[in-house]
Amino acid sequence: MTPDPAERPMPVTPVATKTILVIEDNTALALGLRNNLEYEGYEAVVAHDAAGGLAAARAHAPDLIILDLMLPDADGFRVLRELRGEGVETPVLVLTALGDEADKVRGLRVGADDYVTKPFGLMELLARVDALLRRAARPAPAPAPPNGAAAAHDTTTFGDVAVCAATHAVTRAGAPVALRPKEYELLVALLRRGGAVATRHELLREVWGYDESVTSRTVDTHMAELRRKLEADASVPEYLLTVRKVGYRLNVDASKSL
């Protein structure tokens, strides 16, 4: 029997499926991640070692990569370093069973956007995946001149640091400073507040797109990297200040024109 055309559902405009590459040597975990990602509507590609992960990243151009640091043929740092060296800016969420904070810092330094320590909750992982994908689709914000900081055209300065909104270039004492995308966005988030305090949750939402259900120390790790690159002494910061038990702020009172 031919259905009445009036009863047929209206055609739905297809939504482009996001592709997520999972590089994980634990077969059971990789299968579980793939099944859950596909259930959420993503296309999931799985690789079980560094060589396969690099090949899959190049072949599929995924929208996001979930990367285990402990792989049988090489560590995840090498995978990340090679991809970033090729100019691949795909968001990368690192999975690690390592408890050493230095390994998390190392992952961020070579280009990870965030990390999750095993064992992890599935719902939190999916929330981070969704947020990182949504955030990656948005243009990076332009800084607004903070109170007390000098601005010329589209350039904002504090101390000997200059931030150009048009090019996203950052210099210190005239020399280029290489910031990862999340480091740049974190810096801009503080600049836009003009000295006001930004809580960790506000920064997680604004820079990473996370909601209140996600708890992560990635803000602190990224801030440590910003201080290392922009402060004269990262252990005694002059501009990127901690507000204990709250968050961070830019010390505009100490700012001076270039």
C-alpha positions, 0 to 999 in steps of 0.5 A: 500500500502506498502511503498518503503523501500527507502522512509522510514525514517532512524531509530533514536537512542532514547535519554533517557528522563529526568524525572522532579518531580514537587512538587507544591500545586497550581494545576493550576501552577503544571498542567502548568509546567507539560504541558510545561515540557512535550512539551519540551520533558521531562517526568513530575511527579507531587506531590501536598504535601510534603508526595507525593513529597518524595514518588515520589522522591523515586519511580521515581528517577527524574533527577531534582526536582522543589520544592515549599517551601510552601506546605500544610502538611510541608514546602519544607525545610523538603522535601529537608532536608530529601532527602539530608539526604538520600544521594539524590544529584538530582538538586533541583530548589526551587520555592518560593513566599517568599521575605525574603532573609533568606528563600532563604539562608535557602533553599541553606543551606539545599541543593537547587541548585538555586531558582526562585521567583514567579511570574517567566517567563516560558522561564527563568524557562525552561532555568534554568531546561535545564542548571541544567540538562546539568550541572549535567551530567558533572563531577565536575571540579578539582581545579588548583593551583592559583598563590601564593597558595601552592599545594601538589600533588592534593591539593590546599591551601589558608590560612588555607583552603585545597582543594583536587581535587581527593576527592573534600574534603575541610578542614579548619585548618585541620577540614572537611568543608561540602560544597554543590556541587555548593559551591564546584564548585564556589570555584574551579571556583575562584581557577582556575583563580588564583586571576583574577576576575570572573564576575557573568555571567561567574560564572553562566555559568561555575557553573550553566550552565546558558547563558546570558539570565538568571539573578540570585542572586544565585552566591551572596547567595552561596558566602555568604555561602562560606565565612561563612564556610571558612573565619575567619570573613565572614563580612570582608573576607580576601580571597573571595573578592567582586569586586564591580559591577563586580564579585568575586576573590580569594585574592591570595596575602593574601594566605599562606602555611599550 
